[in-house]
Amino acid sequence: MDDIDEQSLGSTAGGDEVATPLADHPRRPRLATVLRGVGQTLVTAGLVVLLFVAYELWITNIFTHAEQHKIHNKLVQKWAS
């Protein structure tokens, strides 16, 4: 069981050094982290704008068509009487 614990901790063959998870990944510069956050925010904002444009083009068209159909029927009834 000691072998499993040493392997899971990432020890070397001599057992003197223990690798930490942070040692495997170098730290990112602050600018790269900020730019990544800004990029993700811009992509998210772009998707929200794209969804709004789709709503304006297609969903409002469905509502407008239904209202125009009602008004058309009322006008036809009025002209028939």
C-alpha positions as CSV (number, residue, x, y, z in Angstrom):
1,M,0.0,0.0,0.0
2,D,3.0,2.3,0.5
3,D,3.9,1.9,-3.1
4,I,0.5,3.1,-4.2
5,D,0.6,6.1,-1.9
6,E,4.0,7.1,-3.2
7,Q,2.9,6.8,-6.8
8,S,-0.2,8.8,-6.2
9,L,1.8,11.6,-4.7
10,G,4.1,11.6,-7.6
11,S,7.3,10.8,-5.8
12,T,10.5,10.0,-7.6
13,A,12.4,6.6,-7.6
14,G,14.5,7.8,-4.6
15,G,11.5,8.9,-2.7
16,D,13.1,12.2,-1.8
17,E,11.2,14.7,-3.9
18,V,7.4,14.9,-4.3
19,A,6.0,16.6,-7.4
20,T,3.1,18.9,-6.8
21,P,0.3,19.5,-9.3
22,L,1.3,23.2,-9.6
23,A,4.9,22.3,-10.6
24,D,3.6,20.6,-13.8
25,H,1.9,23.7,-15.1
26,P,3.8,27.0,-15.4
27,R,2.0,30.1,-14.1
28,R,0.3,32.2,-16.8
29,P,1.2,35.8,-17.1
30,R,-1.5,38.2,-15.8
31,L,-2.0,39.8,-19.2
32,A,-2.8,36.4,-20.8
33,T,-5.3,35.7,-18.1
34,V,-7.0,39.1,-18.5
35,L,-7.0,38.8,-22.3
36,R,-8.6,35.3,-22.1
37,G,-11.3,36.6,-19.8
38,V,-12.0,39.6,-22.2
39,G,-12.1,37.2,-25.1
40,Q,-14.6,34.9,-23.5
41,T,-16.7,37.8,-22.5
42,L,-16.7,39.2,-26.1
43,V,-17.7,35.8,-27.5
44,T,-20.5,35.5,-25.0
45,A,-21.7,39.0,-25.8
46,G,-21.6,38.2,-29.5
47,L,-23.7,35.1,-29.0
48,V,-26.3,37.1,-27.0
49,V,-26.5,39.7,-29.8
50,L,-26.8,36.9,-32.4
51,L,-29.7,35.4,-30.5
52,F,-31.4,38.8,-30.2
53,V,-31.1,39.4,-34.0
54,A,-32.6,35.9,-34.6
55,Y,-35.5,36.9,-32.3
56,E,-36.0,40.2,-34.1
57,L,-36.0,38.5,-37.5
58,W,-38.0,35.4,-37.0
59,I,-39.9,35.4,-33.7
60,T,-41.4,38.9,-34.1
61,N,-42.3,38.0,-37.7
62,I,-44.4,35.2,-36.4
63,F,-46.2,37.5,-33.9
64,T,-46.7,40.2,-36.6
65,H,-48.1,37.7,-39.1
66,A,-50.7,36.5,-36.6
67,E,-51.8,40.0,-35.8
68,Q,-52.0,41.0,-39.4
69,H,-54.1,37.9,-40.1
70,K,-56.6,38.9,-37.4
71,I,-56.8,42.5,-38.8
72,H,-57.2,41.1,-42.4
73,N,-60.1,38.9,-41.3
74,K,-61.8,41.8,-39.5
75,L,-61.4,44.0,-42.5
76,V,-62.9,41.4,-44.8
77,Q,-65.8,40.9,-42.5
78,K,-66.4,44.7,-42.4
79,W,-66.3,45.0,-46.2
80,A,-68.7,42.0,-46.5
81,S,-71.4,43.6,-44.4
